[in-house]
């Protein structure tokens, strides 16, 4: 079951909305035709903030925490304690975590939890934090989990996962060559060269290596990794896909002969664009941001002053006072201050890089 909704007009761009989170959970449950007590674990969005976490926890307590047996609490965790905030990939990372938990019959712990936040009344529902690994075995009904992911713009998404039914037939696998480890599925081998002829020659060399390597020594996954991390990348590109040695040889042979094959993808890449300026969003600020550079670099200072002049008609505070932490200046903790200040610093940094000869092909912003 899945559901999405939007906070709508609420209490601010960066503040989550508890009732909207409850509604998205209830809609996902309804779409899955399940009761809250049939879910074992929830992967929280987990912003890690004193505002966002209590709102999310209260929404989970009000939905999943109700009408559950006392000995079957909902387990609550967040992958962000392991890998940090992955921004747009946060929900996908949570799904990966829970699929792996199902595969391994184990609920992994949420790290660095000294004590539950005191801003949540944990007595209002049967929800417990996953602070240590717990076995997750089949217990007579399908194991189920839910993943929440919330966007800064107010979009809420909720996904309910269920383990697949037990296999009713036993597949007969083809035995791998003696001493060779079976591949984990199709493996991509990425090749690149300066010219089409050089690309075909590389395919020939790789095929010759593959034919000569003893089966016990062949590690297609490691070769795939080396091809993309240990070699220079050039304009002419090809990807050879293979689920076993014969597949890979077939694809390499087709590439070397410049014939068509479902196992290969060819193309040319534009390698002239070497530099991109990325403007990160809120959260990338730091104490005393840009203060030393403002004093030491006339170019940087020129563009900070230009942005300050452009902002002045639209704000009731002074950009330079904020950067210099002047008495009475607002704090970077305020959303309507940090966003323009970050923009100003990043524009000035970009102009400084350009002054020193770096000219990007693209400028990417993230809010």
N, C-alpha and C positions, 0 to 999 in steps of 0.2 A: 504494500500500500504506500502511496506517495501523496504529498500535498504541498502546495505553496500558497502563500498569501502575502499581504503587504500591511505594514503598520498603519499606513495612511497618515493623516494629520495627527501627530501625537506630540510628545514632549521634546522633540529635537532630533536632528539628523543622526547623531551618534548614540542616542539613548534607546535601548530596546523597549519593546512594548509587551508586557506580560499577558494581557488578554489575547492579543494577536497570536502569541506563542501557544497559548492554550488551545486556541481555535485550530491552528495548523496541526497540532497533535491529534485533536479530536477528529479532524477531517481525514487524516491519514489512517487512523484506526477504523473509521467508518468505511473508507475505501478498501481496507484489508479485511473487513468484516470480522474484526477482532475486538476483544475487551482489553482494557489496560492491564489487567492482571495476567494476560497471556504473553506479555513481553518480559523478558528476563533482564535485559540490560539496555541502557541508553548511553550512546556516545554523545556527550554534550558539545555544543559549539564552544563553550568555555572561553570567554573573552579574557579571563584572568583579571578582570577589573572589579573594584568594589561596587560598581553600579550594575554592570551586566550580569555577573555571576549570580547574585541574589535574585534578580528578576527571573533569570532562566530556571534557577533551582525551584523557586516558588511555583512556576508554571508546571514543572515536572511533578512536584509534590501534589499539586491540585488535580493532576490528570492520572499519571501512572502510579502515584503513591496511595490512591484511594482503593478501598475494598479489596485489599490484598491480605492473604494469610500472614500472620506475624512472622512465621518462619520462612517466608518467601519474599523478602524485600526486593524492590527493584534496585539493581546495582548501577551506579552512576560513575562514569569516568570521562576523561578527555585526553586524546592523543597529543594535544598541544603541550602537555607537560613533558613529552618525549622529544618532539621535533620543533616546537615553537609554532608560531602562527603562519600558516601557509597561504594566507589571503584567499584568493579565488579557488584554491585547491583544497581548502579545509574540509569540505564535505566529502570530497572524493577520498581523502586520506582516512577519514573516519570509516567509510565503507570498507576500504582495504583492511583496516585494522580488525573490524568485526568479522569479515570473511575469513581472515587468518585465524581469529579466535575460534570460529566454528571448526575450521580444519584441524586445529591443534587441541580442541577440547579444553581450552584454557582462556580465562578472562584475565588480561594483563592489568597490572596495577597502574593507577595514576600516581605520578611521582611528585615528590616535594610537598605532600599534604601534611603539614604539622598538626593542624586541627581544622575542623569544618568552619566555614565562615560564620561568625556570630550574628551576621545580618539576615540569617535565614532561620525560621522556626522549624527545625528538623522534626519536631514532634507532630507536625500536622499531616504526615503521611509516611508510609513504609518505604523509605528511600535511604539507601546507605552508600557511602562513597567507597569506591574500589581502591583501597589503599594498599592492598597486597594481592598477589596473584591467587586466583581461585579456580579449581577445576570446574569445567562446564560440560558435564556429561549428559547424554540423552536420559530423560527421566519420564518416559511414557508419553510425552507430547512433543511436537516439533519445537526445537529451540528457536527463539526469535529475539531480534535486537532492533533498536531504532537509532537513527542518526539525525541529529539536528544541525542545520547550518544556516546562519543568519548573516545577511549582508548589511553593510553600513548604511545603505539607502533605505533600509526598513523591510527588505524582502526576507521572508522566513520560508525555509524548506525543511521537510521532515520525511524521512524514508524508513519504512519498516521492512526488515529482512527476515527471511525464514530459511532454515536449512533445507536442502533438497531431500526428497524422499529417499529412503534406503534403496540401493540398487537391487533389483529383483533377478538380474542375470549376471553372470560372471563373464566378462569379456576375455577373450584369449589374445594375449598380447604377442606380437612377433618378437622372438628372442633377439636381443642385440648381438652383434658380433662378439666373439669371445674376448673378454677383457675390456670391452668398450662400455662406457656408461651411457644409458639411454638419454636422449635429448629431452628437455622439458617442453617440447613442442617446437613449432617453427622458429628457427634462429635466423636473424638478419645479419648478413655479412655486407658491410658498407665499403665500397671501393671508390676511389677517386683518382683522377689523373689530370694532366694538363690538356691532353688531346684525346679524341676518340681512339686513335691507334694505341696510345699509351695505356688507356683503360682496358682495351682488349688484351694487351700484353700482360697487364697485371693479373687479369682473370686467368690467363694461361699459366702464369707462375704459381698462383694460388692453387689452381687445379693440380698442377704437378706436385706441389707440396702435399696436398690432400691425398693423392694416390700413393705417395711414397711413405707417408707417416704411418707407423704401426697403429692398429686400431686402439691398443691399450693406451697409447700416448696422445691420441686425438682428443682435444678439448674444444669443441666448436663454440661453446659459450665464451671461453677465454679468448679464442681467436676473434670472435665478434667484438669483444671489449677492446682488444688491442687495435683492431682496425679503426675504431673511432676515437681512441684516446692516445695512441702512441704513434700515429702517423699524421703527416701534414694533410690538409684538406684542400683539394683543388677544384677547378670549375666543372669538369666532367664527372658525373656521379652515376653510380648504379648500386642497387641493393639486390642481393641474391638471397632468396628465402628458401630454407630447407629444413625438413623435419628429421632428416637422417643424412648419412654420408652420400647415398646415391642422389638424393634431391639436390644437395649442394653441388655435387659434380655435374649434374645435369644443367643446373642454372649457370655455373661458371663456363661450361662448354658453350651454351647458347650465347652468353655474353662475349666470349672470345671469338665466336664465329659471326657475331653481329646478326643473329637470327632472333626471331620473336620467341618468347617463352612466358608462361604464366608465373614462372619462378623468379623473374627479374623485373625491376623497374629502372628505367634509365631517365636521365635528365641532365640539364646544365644549370649551374647555380651562378648567381651574380656575386662575385667575391670582391667587387670594388668598394662596397659599403663596409668599411671597417669599424666605424665609430658610431655609437648611438648614445645620446644623453638620456638617461632615465631619471625622471623627477619622481621620487617616492612620495607617498602620501603621509598623512598624519601618523605620528609615531616615530618618525625619523629625526626628530629634533634632539638636541643634546645641550647640556649646561654650557653657558658662555658661548653659544653657537655664533660663529663668524666674528667674534669680537677681535681676535688677534689679526685676522685677515683684513678686517675693516680698517684697522690702524696701519697695517703694513703695506697694503696694496692699493695704490691710487686707482687702478682700473676697477677693482672690485668695489671700492668705495664710491666711485662715480656711478656705477649702475645701481648700487643700493640706494643712493640718494635719488636717482631717477625714479625707481619704483616707489620710494617713500613719497615723492611729490605726486605720483599718479594715484597713490592710495589715499592721500590726505583728504580729498573731498568726500570720501566714502566711509571714513572711520572716525571715531572720536578718541583715538589714541595715536601715539607717535611711534613709527617703526624703529627709528634709531634709539628712542628711549627703551623700547622693549629689548633690542639687541644688546644694549649697554646696561640693562637691568637698573635703569635710573630709579630713584625713589619715587614711588607712586605709579610706576608703569605697570600695566597689567601683566599677568603671568602667562607663560606659554602653555599652562594647563588649560587655558580657556580656548574652546574650539574656534571661536570667531577671531581669535588672535593668532593661534598657531598656524592656521591654514594660510593666511596671507603672508605671514612671516616666512614660512617655509618656501612659499612661491618666490618671494623676494630674494632669499639667499640662493636658491637654486638658479634663478635667472642670472644673478650676478656671478655665480660660479661658472655657469655656461659661457657667459661673456668673457670671463677671465681665461678659460680654456681656449676660446676662439682667439683671444688676443695673443696667446702663445702658439697659435698655428694649428690647433685641433678643430677640424670642421666636420661635424657629424652629418651623416646622411639622414638621420631621423632624430626626433625628440619625442620621447614617450612619457606621458604623465599618468599618475595614478592618484586618485583622490580617496 
